Amino acid sequence: MNSNRGKTHEKVLFATTALVATAGVAAADVTFGGYGRFGIYYDELTDSTDITSRFRLQIDATAETDGGVTVGARVRIQQNNTDTGAHGGGMGPTAGPAGTGINGVRFFARSGGFELGVGNIFGALEFMPGMYPIDLGLTGLGYDYTAYNFRADAYSSGGNGSAGSNGVEVLYSAGDLSVHVSASDTSDRVAAHIAYTWNGWTFALGGQDSDNAGDTEMAVSVGGSFGPADVTLAYADNGTGGDRIVLAGRFDVGAATNIEVYYADDEFLDDSYGIDFNHDLGGGVSLRGGVASRFGDRTVADLGVRFNF
């Protein structure tokens, strides 16, 4: 939420800076950002319409050495309020169970195009371009439009110190090329992706080796603009979970409104499809809603307001 992620996907509109005035030491920064959302959520499985909400505060702290290396950490405080504790929990960079707490910390060191991450890592497949081509409705509505099956290392927003996979990763970017390699002790996972942007289109290829036959083994995606639409086509070999292919698009229908759609076909779960709208009210506030027919022929829908800060 690709972050990509996480996801990781919110634009920080409010920040505060703490200056370290010690001689010979570069400035240190602490920034605060995040979002709030509230609305209603319908689930055909339980035949109920409930109130759903989430508040997320993200804190990024960095310092810079005399040699120009940026060292920092990211942490989140999040609460989901729902009748069941399940709405919008989902998977991926926007995932997180109900309840309040500080998640596991991601530490990093960055210099030039290189970044080393340790702890609650992003994960190479989770962070791969094309895995989160849209952000459906208010809550994500189950994220069936993500080609890989969430069986890979990923940044966890869960509270009570949830540390995700507690792994290590290396990211590198140079111009239109980017590479991401991650590893953890979770099923002895080692994953990587490489992405390249050419003529406005981004092509990405990822793979993973692990001790779990249900983990994603390979993923590929291509995304770019096609006429008035931003489109993404993604495929994943999800091991014993079968293959999944996703086609998703985003269309502007006015100066402040866009529509997102997707269709996903899964080897064992038949198909899933959905549509939403996002209307910008200004000041970081938007009205959002969507409906999806999830795998297993289960209809879900939501409607509400989101504000970024």
N, C-alpha and C positions, 0 to 999 in steps of 0.2 A: 503499500500500500504500500518490485520491484521495485528499499525500502523499500528509479523504482522505489523502492521501499524506503515503507514504512515510515508505504507505507511508507516515519521516514519520508512520507510524501507531503507533509504540511509545510506551507510557507510561513516562516516566522515573521510576524508583523509587529511584535513588541519585543524589545530587548533592553537589557540593562547591562552596563559595562563596569567592571571593577578594575581600576588601574593600579598596578603594582609599581610603586615609585622607587623601588630599590635600585641603586646605581648598577648598571651593567646587566639588568634583567629586563627583558622585553615585557610588553603589556600582557596581562591575563584577562580573558573575557569570560563572562557568564551570561548566557542568553536564555530567555524563557519564551516558550511558544506552545502552541497546541490548538485544541478546538473543543467546543461543546456541541452536543446535538440532542434533540428531544423530539418525540413524535409518537406515532402509533405503528404497531406491527401486527400483521395478520398472518396466521399459520393455519392452513387447511387441515393439517394433521390433527391439531387439537381443536379446530373449529372455534378459535378464539381471537379476539382483537385486544391487544394489551398496550399499555404505555411503555415506551422504551427510551432510555437516555444514556448518555455517556459524557464524562468529562475527562479530558486528558491534558496534563501539564508535562511538557518535556523540558528538561534542563540540560544544556550543553555547556561544559566548562572546558576552557583551553588555556594553555600557557605556551610560550615560545622560548626556546633556548637561544643562547647567544649565536649558535650556529644556524639558526633559522628553522629548526625542527619544531613542528607544532605537536604538542602532547595534550591529550584531552580525554574526556569521558562523557558519556550520554546516559541519562537515567530518566525514567518516566514515573509519574504518579497518575493513576487512573482508577476510575470507578464507573461500573456499569450498573444502572438501576433498571431492573425488569421484574416482572412477576415471577418468572421462572429462572432468571439468572442466565438465560441462554441466548436471548436475542442479540444478534450482531457479534456474538463471540467469535464465531467463524475460525478462520485460520489466517496465517500470514502476518504481515506487518501491522495490520489493524486489529489483530486478534487480541483476546484477553478475557479471562473469566470475570464474573461479577465480583464485587468487593473492592476494597480500597487498599492500596499499598504501593510500595516502591518496588519496581522490577529489578532484575539483575542488571548490573552496570556493564556497558561496553566501553573498554578502554582502547585508545588508539594513539599511534604516532604517525605523523604525516610529513612528508618532505617532497616537494616537486610533484611528480605524478604518482609516487608510491604512498601507500598507506598500509600499516600493520594494525590489525584489530585483534583484541583478545577479550575473552569473557562471553558476554551475551551477543554473539556475532550475528551479522546480517545473513550469512549463508550464500554460497555462490549460486545455487539454483533459485532460491527465494528472491535474490537481488537481480536476477537475469532479466534483461529487457524483454518485454512481451508476455511475461507471466501474469501481470496485472494490467491488462490493456485498458480497462475501464474501472469505475468505482460505482457499482450499481446502487441506485436509490440512496436512502439515508444510511443503511446499515451494512451494505454489501450483499444482502439477501443470499448468503450461503457461499458465495465465491465459486460457483460451479464453472465460471468463465476462466478459472485458472487451470492451465493445462496440466501442470504437474500436480501430484496428489498430496502435497504437503508432507510427504515423507522425505524430508531433508532438513538440514540445519536451518534455523530461521530465528530472527530476532523476536523475543517474547516480551509482550507488554504486560504480562500477568504480574499481579502484586505479590506481596509476601516474599520478596527477594527472588522471584522466579528468574532463574539464570539462563533460560533457553538451553542451548546445547553446551554452553561453556567451552567454546573452542577457540581456534585461532584462524585468521584469514589474512590474505595479502591481496590488495587491490592495486592495479596499475592502469593509468590512462595516459595516452599520448595522442593528441589530436582526435581523430575519428575512431581510434582503436582503444578498446578497454579489455582488461583481463582480470578475472577474479578467481582465486583459489581458496577453498576453506576446508577445514578438517576438525573433527571432534571425536571423543571416545564413544559417542552415541552410535552404536552399531559399527564402530570403527569407520565412520563415514569420511570419505575424501571426495570433494566435488570441485568442479571448475566450469567456468564459461568464458567464452571469448565473443566479443561483439564488435561490429564495424559498421559505421554509418557512411553511406555512399549516396550522393545525389538525393538526400532527404529521406532515404530509407535505411532502417537499422536492421541488420542481420545478426542473429545470435545463435550460438551452438553451445550446449552444456551437457555435461555428463557426470555421473556419480558412481563410485564403488563403495559398497557397504556389505556388512554381514547379514543384512535383512533383505530377503527376497521380495518383500513388499515395498521397498524403497524405490523411488524413481531412478531409472538407469540412464535415460537420455532425454534431452529436450531441444527443440529448435523453434525459432520464431523469426518472423519478418514483419515489420511494421513501418508505415509511412502514410503520406497523404495521397488520396486518390480522388481528384476532383474536389468536391466540397466536404469530403469525409476523411477522417483519420481512421485507418483500418489496420488490424493486426490479425495475422494467422499464426497459430501456435500448435505444436504437436509435442506430446510426451509419451515415452515408453515407461509406464509406471510399474514395471516388474510384474509380479503376480496380480497386481491391480488392473492390468490391461492397458490398452492404448487409449489416449484421449486427444481429440482435435477440437480446436476452438477458433471460431471466426467472430471478431468483435469490431464494432465501429462506433464513432462519435460524429454527430452532425450538428452544426450550428443551424438553428431555425430562427434566429433573431440576434440582435445585438447583445442580449443578456441571457439567452436561453439556448441550451443544447440538449440533444437526445442521444442516449447510448443504447445500443442493442447488442445481443450476442446470441450465438448458437453453438452448443457444445455437444459432441457425440462421443460417448464412452463405450468401450468394447463390451463391458459387462453391465452398464447402468443405462443403456439406451440413450436418450437425449435430454437436453436441458436448454431452455431459451428464456430470454427476458428483455424488458425494455424499461427505460426510466426517463425522467426529465430533471434538469438542474436549471433553476432560474436564479440569476444573480440579483440580489436586492441592494447591493452596494455595501461598502464598509466591511467586507469579509463575511457578510451574511448571505445565505442562499436558502431557497426553498427547494426541497428535494423529495422525490418519490419514485417508486418503481414497483414492478410486479414481475415475478419469475415463476416458471414451471420448472421445478428442480428435478434432478434425477430421482426416479421412483414415482414420477407423476404427482408431485406434491407442490401445490401453489402457495407462494408466500408473497406478501406485499408490505410496503411501508410508505409513510409520508411524514415529513417533519421539517424542522429548521436546523441548519448547522451554521455555527459562527466560528471563524478562525481568528486567532489572536497571536 
